[in-house]
Amino acid sequence: MHLYFCLEFSNTLIKLKNIFLELPKKHQLLISGCSLFLLVLMVFPSEKASASRSTDKSSVEIGKRYQLAIPEEDKQVLIKAPEQKSTALTWQTATVKSGDSLGKILNKFGFSAKTIHDLASSKDGKKLTNLNIGDKLEIASDDDGKLLKLHYPISITDTLKWQLSEQGYVSSKEQKSIETRLNYAQATINSNFWNAALGAGLTNNQTMHLANIFGWDVDFALDIRQGDSFNVIYENEYIDGDFVANGKILAAEFVNQGETFQAVRFKDGEFYTPQGNSMRKSFLRAPVSFQYISSSFKPKRYHPILKRVKAHNGVDYRAPKGTPVKAAGNGRVIAATYNKYNGNYVFIQHANNIVTKYLHFSKRAVKKGARVKQGQIIGYVGSTGLSQAPHLHYEFLLNGVHRNPRTVKLPDAEPINKKYKAEFAQVATELLNKLEGSKNALLAATDHAQTSSAE
């Protein structure tokens, strides 16, 4: 058999030789060159291959373990991270009700007295002991019922957070930023100011604030007329793109019986005229929110109880019992007591020999000798003393002489500080230009709508 294969192989070589000799000369040279190149590669291997064989023969032994150097970046891939046990959290929300405390709330959820103590004694834990009705607590526990996290939103932007650690409960505060966007409101008064303001999109608080800004110059109970108008720039507040609240009024214009009043808010929180004079006067024109004036300032008036003509040296503001009464200006309480004529009353001494008197309170809120600030509540409307119905009797005395509180000239409060005049002027110009622009845009839109309707 072996001889047979040898004869066959020999015959094959002879045939290949004959085929080679029959090829053209250039093909014979090409085949010869390639064969020679392959022979050289087989006889003289590469240096790396020789070194490899040398290493294999001289240093590698069968059955022996060897430690190989692994590059640092490969080590990170090969080392397997230790497995961590995932903890599933269960979140629950508690709303604080009347009579609730941190202990009562956590007891309801099954947490131990130690957990309550640890939370209350942690940093910021005192805030958890002074919960208000309506507050919410967001509580997270694990499968074993251990309290791991507690979140307490204390405002629309701030949330106090507690997390269990090896050191106990650790607190932190998360604060979300508020984005402010400008908004505009304007209207012409047809029936009353309140309805016009609400119809323009202002809230109740914004409407009251707008009235307070111009309340020194305009009596919103008696001076408003049909055709009066207002124009307001205010801020809206957003958190994470969601509307959360109406912000501050920045500038406003009010037209009352043809007279225009403008106010601009500065960084001190006060409102000033475009010239930098304070919108506040040194005294409130009316120290109470009233329904109507039941009796005006008169040198001679028939007293309905005493049944005789007597000077009425003040103004009677009719209002529901319990309506708060505010100090008309800064001063010191020189009397706060009761008698059968005035009922519960309060007298306040102000600067420049001015005294204001407030009669017929249902209840006083200040005592003799107290220092009071303008706008501070000093009592509540009532009908004590010589009074037929709940009202405030208000008197204004200058150098001991009674003056009509509704017409007496009230001195201006301090103007803008000189060092801020240039800054205020820039702010005022910018805001009033925007105010004018919004008004013109509304007029243009109204004209366009009327023109389209006529066509």
C-alpha positions as CSV (number, residue, x, y, z in Angstrom):
1,M,0.0,0.0,0.0
2,H,2.8,2.3,1.0
3,L,4.6,1.6,-2.4
4,Y,1.4,2.4,-4.2
5,F,1.1,5.8,-2.7
6,C,4.7,6.6,-3.4
7,L,4.3,5.7,-7.1
8,E,1.2,7.8,-7.3
9,F,2.9,10.8,-5.6
10,S,5.8,10.4,-8.0
11,N,3.5,10.4,-11.1
12,T,1.8,13.5,-9.7
13,L,5.1,15.4,-9.4
14,I,6.0,14.4,-13.0
15,K,2.7,15.7,-14.3
16,L,3.1,19.0,-12.4
17,K,6.6,19.4,-13.8
18,N,5.4,18.9,-17.3
19,I,2.6,21.4,-16.8
20,F,5.1,23.9,-15.3
21,L,7.4,23.5,-18.3
22,E,4.5,24.1,-20.7
23,L,3.7,27.5,-19.1
24,P,5.0,30.7,-20.6
25,K,8.4,31.9,-19.4
26,K,7.0,34.9,-17.3
27,H,4.6,32.6,-15.4
28,Q,7.4,30.2,-14.6
29,L,9.4,33.1,-13.1
30,L,6.5,34.3,-11.0
31,I,5.8,30.9,-9.6
32,S,9.5,30.3,-8.8
33,G,9.8,33.7,-7.0
34,C,6.7,33.0,-4.8
35,S,8.0,29.5,-3.9
36,L,11.4,30.9,-2.9
37,F,9.8,33.5,-0.6
38,L,7.7,30.9,1.2
39,L,10.7,28.8,1.7
40,V,12.6,31.7,3.3
41,L,9.7,32.3,5.7
42,M,9.6,28.7,6.8
43,V,13.4,28.4,7.3
44,F,13.9,31.8,9.1
45,P,10.9,32.6,11.4
46,S,10.2,36.0,12.9
47,E,12.1,37.3,16.0
48,K,8.9,37.3,18.2
49,A,8.0,33.7,17.1
50,S,11.6,32.6,17.9
51,A,11.5,34.3,21.3
52,S,8.1,32.7,22.0
53,R,9.4,29.2,21.2
54,S,12.5,29.9,23.3
55,T,10.4,31.0,26.3
56,D,8.1,28.1,25.9
57,K,11.0,25.6,25.9
58,S,13.2,27.3,28.6
59,S,10.8,28.7,31.2
60,V,7.4,27.1,31.0
61,E,6.9,23.9,32.8
62,I,4.0,21.6,32.5
63,G,1.8,21.4,35.7
64,K,3.3,24.6,37.2
65,R,1.1,27.8,37.9
66,Y,2.4,31.2,36.7
67,Q,1.2,34.8,37.7
68,L,0.8,37.1,34.8
69,A,1.0,40.9,35.0
70,I,-2.4,42.4,34.1
71,P,-2.7,46.1,33.0
72,E,-4.5,48.3,35.4
73,E,-7.4,49.1,33.0
74,D,-8.0,45.3,32.6
75,K,-8.0,44.8,36.4
76,Q,-11.0,47.0,36.7
77,V,-12.9,44.9,34.3
78,L,-11.9,41.6,35.7
79,I,-12.6,42.5,39.4
80,K,-16.2,41.8,40.1
81,A,-18.0,44.4,42.3
82,P,-19.5,43.0,45.5
83,E,-23.2,42.6,45.3
84,Q,-25.3,45.1,47.2
85,K,-28.6,44.2,48.7
86,S,-31.3,46.5,47.2
87,T,-33.7,48.0,49.8
88,A,-37.2,48.5,48.6
89,L,-38.7,51.7,50.2
90,T,-42.4,52.0,51.0
91,W,-43.5,55.7,51.1
92,Q,-46.5,56.9,53.1
93,T,-47.8,60.5,53.5
94,A,-49.4,61.9,56.7
95,T,-51.3,65.1,56.9
96,V,-51.1,66.9,60.3
97,K,-54.6,67.3,61.9
98,S,-55.7,69.0,65.0
99,G,-54.1,67.5,68.1
100,D,-51.4,65.6,66.1
101,S,-47.8,65.5,67.1
102,L,-44.7,63.8,65.6
103,G,-45.1,61.0,68.2
104,K,-48.8,60.4,67.5
105,I,-48.3,60.3,63.7
106,L,-45.3,57.9,63.8
107,N,-47.1,55.7,66.4
108,K,-50.0,55.3,63.9
109,F,-47.5,54.0,61.4
110,G,-46.0,51.6,63.9
111,F,-42.6,53.2,64.6
112,S,-41.0,52.8,68.0
113,A,-40.5,55.4,70.7
114,K,-36.8,55.2,70.0
115,T,-37.3,56.2,66.4
116,I,-39.4,59.2,67.5
117,H,-36.8,60.2,70.0
118,D,-33.9,59.9,67.6
119,L,-35.7,62.1,65.0
120,A,-36.8,64.7,67.5
121,S,-33.3,65.0,69.0
122,S,-31.5,65.2,65.6
123,K,-30.4,68.4,64.0
124,D,-33.5,70.4,62.9
125,G,-35.6,67.9,64.9
126,K,-37.2,70.7,66.8
127,K,-39.0,71.7,63.6
128,L,-40.8,68.3,63.8
129,T,-42.1,69.1,67.3
130,N,-43.8,72.3,66.1
131,L,-46.0,70.9,63.3
132,N,-48.9,73.0,61.9
133,I,-52.3,71.7,60.9
134,G,-52.2,70.9,57.2
135,D,-48.5,70.1,57.1
136,K,-47.5,66.9,55.4
137,L,-44.8,64.3,56.3
138,E,-43.6,61.9,53.7
139,I,-42.2,58.8,55.4
140,A,-40.2,56.0,53.8
141,S,-39.6,52.6,55.5
142,D,-37.9,49.3,54.5
143,D,-39.3,45.8,54.4
144,D,-38.4,45.4,58.1
145,G,-40.5,48.4,59.1
146,K,-37.5,50.6,59.9
147,L,-37.9,54.4,59.1
148,L,-35.2,55.3,56.7
149,K,-36.2,58.7,55.3
150,L,-38.6,61.5,56.3
151,H,-39.4,64.5,54.2
152,Y,-41.1,67.6,55.6
153,P,-42.0,70.4,53.1
154,I,-41.8,73.7,55.0
155,S,-42.6,75.9,52.0
156,I,-43.2,75.8,48.3
157,T,-39.5,75.9,47.8
158,D,-37.9,74.3,50.9
159,T,-38.1,70.7,52.1
160,L,-36.3,69.4,55.2
161,K,-35.1,65.8,54.8
162,W,-33.9,63.2,57.3
163,Q,-32.1,60.0,56.4
164,L,-31.0,57.2,58.6
165,S,-27.2,56.7,58.7
166,E,-24.6,55.1,60.9
167,Q,-24.6,58.3,63.0
168,G,-28.4,58.4,63.3
169,Y,-30.8,60.6,61.5
170,V,-29.0,63.2,59.4
171,S,-31.0,66.2,58.2
172,S,-30.5,68.4,55.1
173,K,-32.5,71.1,53.3
174,E,-33.5,70.9,49.6
175,Q,-34.2,74.3,48.1
176,K,-35.9,74.7,44.7
177,S,-35.3,78.0,42.8
178,I,-38.2,80.2,41.9
179,E,-38.5,81.5,38.3
180,T,-40.3,84.8,37.9
181,R,-42.1,85.9,34.7
182,L,-43.7,89.3,34.1
183,N,-47.5,89.5,33.6
184,Y,-49.8,92.4,32.9
185,A,-53.4,93.3,34.0
186,Q,-55.4,96.3,32.9
187,A,-59.1,97.3,33.0
188,T,-61.6,100.1,32.8
189,I,-64.0,100.3,35.7
190,N,-67.6,100.0,34.7
191,S,-69.4,98.9,37.9
192,N,-66.8,98.8,40.8
193,F,-63.1,98.5,41.2
194,W,-63.2,95.1,42.8
195,N,-65.1,93.4,39.9
196,A,-62.8,95.1,37.4
197,A,-59.7,93.9,39.1
198,L,-60.9,90.3,39.4
199,G,-62.1,90.4,35.8
200,A,-58.6,91.5,34.7
201,G,-57.1,88.4,36.3
202,L,-55.9,89.9,39.6
203,T,-56.3,87.8,42.8
204,N,-58.1,89.1,45.9
205,N,-54.7,89.8,47.6
206,Q,-53.4,91.6,44.5
207,T,-56.5,93.7,44.4
208,M,-56.2,94.7,48.0
209,H,-52.5,95.4,47.5
210,L,-53.2,97.6,44.5
211,A,-55.8,99.6,46.5
212,N,-53.2,100.0,49.4
213,I,-50.6,101.3,47.0
214,F,-52.8,104.2,45.8
215,G,-54.9,104.3,49.1
216,W,-53.0,107.4,50.2
217,D,-54.3,109.4,47.2
218,V,-57.5,107.7,46.2
219,D,-60.4,106.9,48.5
220,F,-61.5,103.5,47.1
221,A,-64.8,103.7,49.0
222,L,-65.9,107.1,47.8
223,D,-63.7,108.4,45.0
224,I,-64.0,105.7,42.4
225,R,-66.0,106.6,39.3
226,Q,-67.2,104.7,36.1
227,G,-64.5,105.2,33.5
228,D,-61.5,105.1,35.9
229,S,-58.8,102.6,34.8
230,F,-55.7,100.9,36.0
231,N,-52.7,99.2,34.5
232,V,-50.4,96.8,36.4
233,I,-47.2,94.9,35.9
234,Y,-46.7,92.0,38.4
235,E,-44.6,88.8,38.7
236,N,-45.8,85.2,38.5
237,E,-43.7,82.6,40.2
238,Y,-42.8,79.2,38.7
239,I,-41.0,76.1,40.1
240,D,-39.7,73.5,37.6
241,G,-41.9,75.2,35.0
242,D,-45.1,74.9,37.0
243,F,-47.0,78.0,38.2
244,V,-47.1,78.2,42.0
245,A,-48.1,81.7,43.0
246,N,-48.7,85.3,42.0
247,G,-45.7,87.4,42.9
248,K,-45.1,91.1,43.7
249,I,-46.7,94.1,41.9
250,L,-43.7,95.9,40.3
251,A,-45.4,99.0,38.8
252,A,-48.9,100.3,38.5
253,E,-50.9,103.2,37.1
254,F,-54.3,104.4,38.3
255,V,-56.5,107.0,36.6
256,N,-59.1,108.4,38.9
257,Q,-61.5,111.1,37.7
258,G,-59.0,112.1,35.0
259,E,-56.0,112.3,37.3
260,T,-53.2,109.8,36.8
261,F,-51.2,108.3,39.6
262,Q,-48.1,106.1,39.0
263,A,-46.2,103.9,41.4
264,V,-42.9,101.9,41.0
265,R,-41.6,99.3,43.5
266,F,-38.0,99.6,44.4
267,K,-35.7,97.0,46.0
268,D,-36.5,98.2,49.5
269,G,-40.0,96.9,49.0
270,E,-41.5,100.4,49.1
271,F,-43.5,102.2,46.3
272,Y,-42.5,105.6,44.9
273,T,-43.7,108.0,42.4
274,P,-41.6,108.3,39.1
275,Q,-39.9,111.3,40.8
276,G,-38.8,109.2,43.8
277,N,-41.3,110.4,46.3
278,S,-42.9,107.9,48.6
279,M,-46.4,106.7,47.8
280,R,-46.9,106.3,51.6
281,K,-48.0,109.3,53.6
282,S,-47.1,109.7,57.2
283,F,-50.7,108.7,58.2
284,L,-53.3,106.3,56.9
285,R,-56.2,108.3,55.4
286,A,-58.6,105.7,56.8
287,P,-57.4,103.3,59.5
288,V,-60.0,100.6,58.9
289,S,-61.6,98.8,56.0
290,F,-65.1,100.1,56.1
291,Q,-68.4,99.7,54.3
292,Y,-69.5,103.3,54.3
293,I,-69.1,106.6,56.3
294,S,-72.1,106.8,58.6
295,S,-71.3,110.2,59.9
296,S,-68.9,112.9,58.6
297,F,-66.8,115.5,60.4
298,K,-69.3,118.3,61.3
299,P,-69.1,121.4,63.6
300,K,-72.7,120.9,64.5
301,R,-74.6,117.5,64.5
302,Y,-77.7,116.3,66.2
303,H,-76.6,113.5,68.5
304,P,-79.0,110.5,68.1
305,I,-78.4,109.3,71.6
306,L,-77.9,112.5,73.6
307,K,-80.8,114.2,71.6
308,R,-79.0,117.5,71.3
309,V,-76.7,119.3,68.8
310,K,-73.1,118.6,69.4
311,A,-69.9,119.0,67.4
312,H,-68.9,115.7,65.6
313,N,-65.1,116.1,65.7
314,G,-64.3,112.9,63.8
315,V,-65.5,110.5,61.1
316,D,-67.6,107.4,61.7
317,Y,-66.6,104.4,59.6
318,R,-69.3,101.8,59.6
319,A,-67.9,98.2,59.6
320,P,-68.8,94.8,60.9
321,K,-68.0,94.0,64.6
322,G,-64.5,92.6,64.9
323,T,-63.0,94.4,61.9
324,P,-59.3,95.1,62.6
325,V,-58.4,98.8,63.2
326,K,-54.9,99.9,62.4
327,A,-52.7,102.7,63.8
328,A,-52.8,105.6,61.3
329,G,-49.1,106.3,61.9
330,N,-46.1,105.5,64.1
331,G,-46.4,106.7,67.7
332,R,-47.0,105.9,71.4
333,V,-50.2,104.9,73.0
334,I,-51.1,107.6,75.6
335,A,-54.5,106.1,76.5
336,A,-56.1,102.7,76.3
337,T,-59.1,102.2,78.5
338,Y,-62.9,102.4,78.8
339,N,-65.5,104.9,79.7
340,K,-69.3,105.1,79.2
341,Y,-69.0,107.7,76.4
342,N,-66.1,106.4,74.3
343,G,-66.5,102.7,75.2
344,N,-63.2,100.9,74.6
345,Y,-60.8,103.5,73.1
346,V,-57.2,104.2,72.2
347,F,-55.4,107.5,71.8
348,I,-52.0,107.7,70.1
349,Q,-49.4,110.5,70.2
350,H,-47.5,111.0,67.0
351,A,-44.6,113.3,66.0
352,N,-45.3,117.0,65.1
353,N,-47.9,117.4,67.8
354,I,-50.4,115.1,66.1
355,V,-52.8,112.9,68.1
356,T,-55.2,110.3,66.7
357,K,-58.2,108.9,68.6
358,Y,-60.1,105.6,68.0
359,L,-63.4,105.0,69.8
360,H,-66.0,102.3,70.4
361,F,-63.8,99.2,70.1
362,S,-65.2,95.8,70.9
363,K,-61.7,94.9,72.1
364,R,-58.4,96.8,72.5
365,A,-55.2,95.2,71.2
366,V,-52.6,97.6,72.8
367,K,-51.9,99.0,76.2
368,K,-51.0,102.5,77.4
369,G,-47.3,103.2,76.9
370,A,-46.8,100.8,74.0
371,R,-44.9,101.9,70.9
372,V,-46.9,101.2,67.7
373,K,-46.0,101.1,64.0
374,Q,-48.2,102.4,61.2
375,G,-50.6,99.6,60.1
376,Q,-50.3,97.7,63.4
377,I,-53.6,96.4,64.7
378,I,-54.6,98.4,67.9
379,G,-58.2,97.2,68.3
380,Y,-61.4,95.8,66.7
381,V,-64.6,97.6,65.6
382,G,-67.4,97.4,68.1
383,S,-70.3,99.4,69.5
384,T,-69.3,100.1,73.1
385,G,-70.1,103.4,74.8
386,L,-72.5,105.9,73.2
387,S,-73.0,103.9,70.0
388,Q,-76.0,102.6,68.2
389,A,-74.2,100.2,65.8
390,P,-70.7,98.8,65.2
391,H,-68.4,101.5,63.8
392,L,-65.1,103.2,64.4
393,H,-65.1,106.9,65.5
394,Y,-61.8,108.3,64.3
395,E,-60.4,111.8,65.2
396,F,-57.3,113.6,64.0
397,L,-55.9,116.5,66.2
398,L,-53.1,118.8,65.1
399,N,-51.7,121.0,67.9
400,G,-54.8,120.2,70.0
401,V,-57.2,121.3,67.3
402,H,-59.6,118.8,65.6
403,R,-59.1,118.4,61.8
404,N,-61.2,116.5,59.3
405,P,-59.4,113.2,58.9
406,R,-60.6,112.9,55.3
407,T,-59.3,116.3,54.1
408,V,-56.4,117.2,56.4
409,K,-53.1,117.5,54.4
410,L,-50.9,114.5,55.3
411,P,-47.2,115.0,55.1
412,D,-45.2,112.8,52.8
413,A,-43.0,110.0,54.0
414,E,-39.3,110.0,53.3
415,P,-38.4,110.1,49.5
416,I,-35.9,107.7,47.9
417,N,-32.4,107.9,49.4
418,K,-30.2,110.2,47.4
419,K,-27.6,107.5,46.9
420,Y,-30.2,105.3,45.1
421,K,-31.8,108.0,43.0
422,A,-29.9,107.1,39.8
423,E,-30.6,103.4,40.2
424,F,-34.2,104.0,41.0
425,A,-34.6,106.3,37.9
426,Q,-33.3,103.5,35.7
427,V,-35.7,101.0,37.2
428,A,-38.6,103.4,37.0
429,T,-38.0,104.2,33.4
430,E,-37.7,100.6,32.4
431,L,-40.9,99.5,34.2
432,L,-43.0,102.5,33.2
433,N,-42.0,101.9,29.5
434,K,-43.2,98.3,29.8
435,L,-46.4,99.6,31.4
436,E,-46.9,102.0,28.6
437,G,-46.1,99.3,26.0
438,S,-48.6,96.9,27.5
439,K,-51.3,99.6,27.5
440,N,-50.6,100.5,23.9
441,A,-50.7,96.8,22.9
442,L,-54.1,96.4,24.5
443,L,-55.4,99.5,22.8
444,A,-54.1,98.2,19.4
445,A,-55.7,94.8,20.0
446,T,-59.0,96.5,21.0
447,D,-59.0,98.7,17.9
448,H,-58.3,95.8,15.6
449,A,-61.1,93.7,17.2
450,Q,-63.5,96.6,16.7
451,T,-62.4,97.2,13.1
452,S,-62.8,93.5,12.3
453,S,-66.3,93.4,13.9
454,A,-67.4,96.5,11.9
455,E,-66.2,94.8,8.6
